[in-house]
Amino acid sequence: MDEQAAATEVLARFLATYGGSPPPVDVDELAESLCCLRVRQAEGLTTVPGAPTGTPLSGMLLPARKEVWVNIHEPWERRRFSVAHEVGHFLLHAETGDEAVYCRTGDLRPDPDSPERLREREANRFAAELLMPAALIEQAVATHGSDPFVLAEQFRVSEVAMAFRLVNLAHLKELPVDLDREWRQWQS
């Protein structure tokens, strides 16, 4: 099953079991109730047992302990995306393994065909579909237009994440200039 189909399936299962009508998706509740993952926050993830030393992280999955860790200093919307991303890693890559899964800066910049980069893209696509389901984006765009600032608030995601989603779903041709600048700053 591909990452977007997996996200669609897990969201449908969550809503059928626990109810609700997104947006927004209660990603912490989904992680905890449906996946039995404990969502935890820390001042800096390098202090969490199992984390790599000296590497700043936004999120981390410890499958053996069934824990998702997020950096408390990240904006709330970014932490939500990190939780969804780590749930994606859990369901797509780590469900049978015990090894920690985390996204390092180095995983974002190597060869685009490397296994690490592929796993990160899959987890990002999973998170995008989970938090911003294509069908709900279509409805929201029909009602509110394709303004990433308006839709980000409705879906409780960052403006950058929403803008990328709108580009990927062909509702925008490119990231707005200010959001592209913000994205480039986050990458560095």
Legacy VTK file of the C-alpha trace (Angstrom):
# vtk DataFile Version 3.0
C-alpha trace
ASCII
DATASET POLYDATA
POINTS 188 float
0.000 0.000 0.000
1.370 3.430 -0.848
1.759 6.155 1.771
-1.239 8.214 0.698
-3.535 5.183 0.619
-2.193 4.190 4.043
-3.001 7.661 5.420
-6.497 7.579 3.923
-7.103 4.124 5.398
-5.824 4.950 8.887
-7.841 8.184 9.013
-11.004 6.353 7.913
-10.390 3.687 10.563
-9.788 6.351 13.228
-12.946 8.281 12.369
-15.055 5.101 12.193
-13.775 3.979 15.599
-13.522 7.260 17.511
-15.731 9.677 15.566
-15.028 13.257 14.669
-15.305 15.304 11.530
-12.076 16.924 10.402
-10.620 19.324 9.693
-8.625 19.454 11.818
-7.522 15.865 12.402
-6.710 15.142 16.059
-3.352 13.587 15.214
-2.237 13.101 18.831
-5.420 11.156 19.593
-5.018 9.119 16.403
-1.418 8.263 17.317
-2.316 7.322 20.874
-5.697 5.616 20.425
-5.344 3.907 17.078
-1.604 3.251 16.876
-0.961 2.902 20.637
1.907 5.402 20.378
2.566 7.721 23.293
3.147 11.291 22.107
5.753 13.071 24.221
7.450 16.449 24.112
10.935 17.450 25.187
12.964 20.641 25.397
15.522 19.173 23.017
15.257 15.708 21.571
18.984 15.058 21.883
18.397 14.358 25.590
15.874 11.588 24.897
17.382 8.101 25.312
17.841 6.646 21.837
18.301 10.010 20.083
21.449 10.784 18.126
23.774 13.133 19.970
24.386 16.608 18.647
21.712 16.475 15.945
18.762 18.873 16.204
15.489 17.049 15.537
11.861 18.079 15.082
10.511 14.614 15.786
11.569 11.084 16.536
9.930 7.649 16.680
11.047 5.026 19.187
9.089 1.964 18.008
10.366 -0.403 20.725
8.987 1.977 23.365
5.982 2.934 21.173
6.808 6.617 21.599
6.733 9.635 19.333
8.797 12.566 20.557
8.470 16.139 19.308
10.466 19.248 20.082
8.433 21.519 22.363
10.179 24.581 20.898
8.720 23.983 17.438
5.470 25.839 16.616
2.308 23.896 17.483
1.395 23.333 13.822
4.890 22.006 13.126
4.622 19.592 16.074
1.312 18.294 14.652
3.007 17.617 11.311
5.937 15.942 13.098
3.543 13.611 14.954
1.777 12.716 11.675
5.171 12.202 9.999
6.331 9.848 12.780
3.016 7.927 12.638
3.772 7.525 8.943
7.203 6.105 9.749
5.605 3.765 12.292
2.999 2.403 9.875
5.163 2.387 6.743
8.689 1.659 7.955
9.043 0.674 11.585
6.084 -1.373 12.707
8.149 -4.539 12.872
11.481 -2.999 13.892
12.808 -1.644 17.164
15.331 0.822 15.769
14.733 4.548 16.378
13.532 6.543 13.387
14.382 10.217 13.153
14.798 12.813 10.492
18.190 14.498 10.431
19.190 17.402 8.236
21.458 15.000 6.371
18.471 12.855 5.406
16.980 15.813 3.549
19.940 16.632 1.326
21.602 13.432 0.071
21.023 11.728 -3.223
17.283 12.080 -3.950
17.119 8.365 -4.741
18.707 7.245 -1.453
16.633 4.986 0.809
16.760 7.590 3.602
15.392 10.342 1.372
12.702 8.023 -0.018
11.525 7.142 3.519
11.371 10.831 4.443
9.345 11.693 1.328
6.948 8.827 2.056
6.481 9.946 5.670
5.918 13.539 4.522
3.327 12.487 1.935
1.632 10.316 4.578
1.514 13.266 7.007
0.188 15.631 4.340
-2.613 13.242 3.377
-3.449 12.512 7.017
-3.657 16.160 8.119
-4.859 17.627 4.815
-6.837 14.877 3.046
-7.166 15.590 -0.670
-10.959 15.267 -0.585
-11.247 17.777 2.263
-8.837 20.165 0.554
-10.999 20.009 -2.585
-14.078 20.938 -0.518
-12.244 23.716 1.308
-10.862 25.203 -1.913
-14.347 25.152 -3.462
-15.698 27.034 -0.434
-12.811 29.307 0.621
-10.470 29.478 -2.371
-6.827 28.417 -2.478
-5.359 30.896 0.005
-2.832 28.869 2.062
-3.132 31.291 4.996
-6.896 30.798 5.293
-6.783 27.030 4.779
-3.821 26.519 7.130
-5.873 27.914 9.984
-8.817 25.640 9.169
-6.648 22.498 8.976
-4.355 23.576 11.857
-1.163 23.198 9.850
1.581 25.665 8.995
1.111 27.993 6.057
4.154 26.395 4.409
2.700 22.878 4.736
-0.635 24.047 3.327
1.040 25.873 0.445
3.008 22.721 -0.468
-0.205 20.696 -0.310
-1.990 23.169 -2.579
0.918 23.053 -5.059
0.968 19.236 -4.986
-2.799 19.117 -5.581
-2.483 21.680 -8.439
-4.409 24.461 -6.689
-1.315 26.721 -6.730
1.423 26.854 -9.346
4.164 27.594 -6.809
4.757 28.583 -3.219
3.981 32.221 -2.484
7.236 34.209 -2.238
7.071 34.803 1.524
6.335 31.130 2.229
9.115 30.001 -0.106
11.497 32.242 1.856
10.248 30.773 5.147
10.723 27.229 3.786
14.298 27.982 2.718
15.094 29.430 6.155
13.719 26.303 7.866
15.878 24.075 5.662
19.112 25.850 6.540
LINES 1 189
188 0 1 2 3 4 5 6 7 8 9 10 11 12 13 14 15 16 17 18 19 20 21 22 23 24 25 26 27 28 29 30 31 32 33 34 35 36 37 38 39 40 41 42 43 44 45 46 47 48 49 50 51 52 53 54 55 56 57 58 59 60 61 62 63 64 65 66 67 68 69 70 71 72 73 74 75 76 77 78 79 80 81 82 83 84 85 86 87 88 89 90 91 92 93 94 95 96 97 98 99 100 101 102 103 104 105 106 107 108 109 110 111 112 113 114 115 116 117 118 119 120 121 122 123 124 125 126 127 128 129 130 131 132 133 134 135 136 137 138 139 140 141 142 143 144 145 146 147 148 149 150 151 152 153 154 155 156 157 158 159 160 161 162 163 164 165 166 167 168 169 170 171 172 173 174 175 176 177 178 179 180 181 182 183 184 185 186 187
